[in-house]
Amino acid sequence: VWWIRQSILQALAEQSRIVRLPLNQVGSLNKINKAYSKFEQEHERKPSPEELAEQLELPADKVTDTLRVAGRHISVDAPFVEG
């Protein structure tokens, strides 16, 4: 039954974004998001990338890069707001 769950998660990872991320990047992002939520609940503030890296035992630059690629995408047709 584990393969059903794996197939569903893989399909979601491939089809839920405008820009497809490699599966290993999606796995890293999921781990970082879980650690982010846990840290936020325990400390009542947003964690820094360094704190997440320490908690996950990952290099800080990998955490920063993963968070950067997971950023929100906007349309080039969206109105530009100054300020």
Residue frames as qw, qx, qy, qz and C-alpha x, y, z in Angstrom:
[[0.000, 0.886, 0.464, 0.000, 0.00, 0.00, 0.00],
 [0.378, -0.649, 0.082, 0.655, 3.02, 2.33, 0.42],
 [0.354, 0.050, 0.562, 0.746, 3.38, 2.55, -3.37],
 [0.047, 0.761, 0.590, 0.265, -0.10, 4.09, -3.69],
 [0.305, -0.884, -0.143, 0.325, 0.85, 6.86, -1.28],
 [0.467, -0.379, 0.385, 0.700, 4.17, 7.33, -3.07],
 [0.299, 0.374, 0.642, 0.599, 2.45, 7.61, -6.46],
 [0.074, -0.885, -0.452, -0.084, -0.05, 10.16, -5.17],
 [0.389, -0.793, 0.046, 0.467, 2.67, 12.28, -3.56],
 [0.457, -0.136, 0.515, 0.712, 4.77, 12.12, -6.73],
 [0.197, 0.608, 0.616, 0.460, 1.83, 13.19, -8.90],
 [0.203, -0.930, -0.283, 0.121, 1.08, 16.10, -6.58],
 [0.475, -0.593, 0.234, 0.606, 4.73, 17.16, -6.61],
 [0.394, 0.058, 0.595, 0.698, 4.85, 17.12, -10.41],
 [0.062, 0.571, 0.627, 0.526, 1.52, 18.80, -11.13],
 [0.282, -0.803, -0.471, 0.232, 0.91, 21.25, -8.30],
 [0.292, -0.654, 0.095, 0.692, 3.39, 23.93, -9.39],
 [0.505, 0.825, -0.041, -0.252, 3.75, 26.16, -12.40],
 [0.348, 0.685, -0.639, 0.031, 7.44, 25.32, -12.55],
 [0.957, -0.149, -0.245, -0.045, 8.23, 21.65, -11.93],
 [0.249, -0.757, 0.579, -0.173, 10.76, 20.98, -9.17],
 [0.512, 0.261, -0.819, 0.016, 12.90, 17.84, -9.08],
 [0.764, -0.443, -0.429, -0.188, 11.57, 15.23, -6.65],
 [0.650, -0.152, -0.439, 0.602, 14.58, 15.51, -4.35],
 [0.054, 0.237, -0.104, 0.964, 13.96, 19.28, -4.13],
 [0.579, -0.444, -0.309, -0.610, 10.30, 18.64, -3.30],
 [0.788, -0.323, -0.492, 0.177, 11.35, 16.21, -0.55],
 [0.435, 0.006, -0.321, 0.841, 13.76, 18.78, 0.91],
 [0.201, -0.349, -0.091, -0.911, 11.08, 21.45, 0.74],
 [0.701, -0.458, -0.435, -0.329, 8.60, 19.24, 2.60],
 [0.707, -0.252, -0.454, 0.480, 11.14, 18.57, 5.37],
 [0.234, 0.122, -0.156, 0.952, 11.96, 22.27, 5.64],
 [0.394, -0.433, -0.258, -0.769, 8.27, 23.22, 5.76],
 [0.752, -0.448, -0.483, -0.032, 7.63, 20.72, 8.57],
 [0.592, -0.171, -0.347, 0.707, 10.61, 22.02, 10.54],
 [0.022, 0.309, 0.062, 0.949, 9.49, 25.61, 9.85],
 [0.562, -0.516, -0.353, -0.542, 6.01, 24.94, 11.26],
 [0.772, -0.377, -0.448, 0.246, 7.36, 23.09, 14.28],
 [0.448, 0.007, -0.231, 0.864, 9.85, 25.87, 15.07],
 [0.162, -0.401, -0.163, -0.887, 7.17, 28.54, 14.65],
 [0.675, -0.533, -0.408, -0.306, 4.85, 26.74, 17.09],
 [0.755, -0.315, -0.379, 0.432, 7.56, 26.21, 19.69],
 [0.444, -0.165, -0.117, 0.873, 9.15, 29.67, 19.56],
 [0.144, 0.832, 0.479, -0.239, 6.22, 31.82, 18.37],
 [0.087, 0.806, -0.270, -0.519, 8.35, 33.47, 15.68],
 [0.832, 0.540, -0.108, -0.066, 9.63, 32.70, 12.21],
 [0.801, -0.371, 0.280, 0.378, 12.91, 30.78, 12.08],
 [0.144, 0.790, -0.443, -0.399, 15.97, 31.99, 10.23],
 [0.836, 0.398, -0.359, -0.121, 17.46, 29.76, 7.54],
 [0.237, 0.503, -0.751, 0.357, 20.41, 29.11, 9.86],
 [0.504, -0.206, 0.619, -0.566, 18.11, 27.86, 12.63],
 [0.897, 0.237, 0.048, -0.369, 16.32, 25.57, 10.19],
 [0.634, 0.531, -0.558, 0.068, 19.64, 24.28, 8.87],
 [0.064, -0.431, 0.775, -0.458, 20.82, 23.52, 12.40],
 [0.698, -0.038, 0.465, -0.543, 17.60, 21.71, 13.26],
 [0.903, 0.360, 0.022, -0.235, 17.67, 19.64, 10.06],
 [0.642, -0.435, 0.509, 0.372, 21.44, 19.13, 10.04],
 [0.652, 0.594, 0.346, 0.321, 21.70, 20.59, 6.54],
 [0.423, -0.016, 0.069, 0.903, 23.97, 23.29, 5.13],
 [0.099, 0.633, 0.350, -0.683, 22.45, 26.76, 5.54],
 [0.147, 0.383, -0.445, -0.796, 22.95, 27.57, 1.85],
 [0.102, -0.169, -0.927, -0.320, 20.89, 24.51, 0.83],
 [0.005, -0.601, -0.707, 0.373, 18.02, 25.63, 3.09],
 [0.077, 0.604, -0.002, -0.793, 18.22, 29.16, 1.68],
 [0.117, 0.204, -0.701, -0.674, 18.26, 27.90, -1.92],
 [0.064, -0.336, -0.935, -0.096, 15.34, 25.54, -1.32],
 [0.035, 0.666, 0.524, -0.531, 13.26, 28.29, 0.26],
 [0.069, 0.497, -0.261, -0.825, 14.11, 30.63, -2.61],
 [0.142, 0.028, -0.808, -0.571, 12.95, 28.23, -5.34],
 [0.080, -0.466, -0.875, 0.105, 9.76, 27.55, -3.40],
 [0.033, 0.313, 0.185, -0.931, 8.83, 31.22, -3.56],
 [0.460, 0.620, 0.529, -0.354, 5.58, 32.49, -4.93],
 [0.324, 0.116, 0.580, 0.739, 5.29, 32.89, -8.70],
 [0.276, 0.647, 0.326, -0.632, 3.34, 35.78, -10.15],
 [0.616, 0.596, 0.469, 0.215, 2.04, 36.42, -13.63],
 [0.378, -0.063, 0.210, 0.899, 3.91, 38.79, -15.91],
 [0.087, -0.542, -0.503, -0.668, 0.48, 40.24, -16.71],
 [0.413, -0.660, -0.544, 0.312, -0.17, 41.11, -13.05],
 [0.062, 0.941, 0.075, 0.325, -0.48, 44.84, -12.34],
 [0.581, 0.168, -0.376, 0.702, 2.67, 46.49, -11.01],
 [0.398, -0.876, -0.259, -0.085, 2.26, 48.23, -7.66],
 [0.398, 0.545, -0.359, 0.645, 4.87, 50.77, -6.66],
 [0.443, -0.708, 0.178, -0.520, 5.86, 51.25, -3.07]]
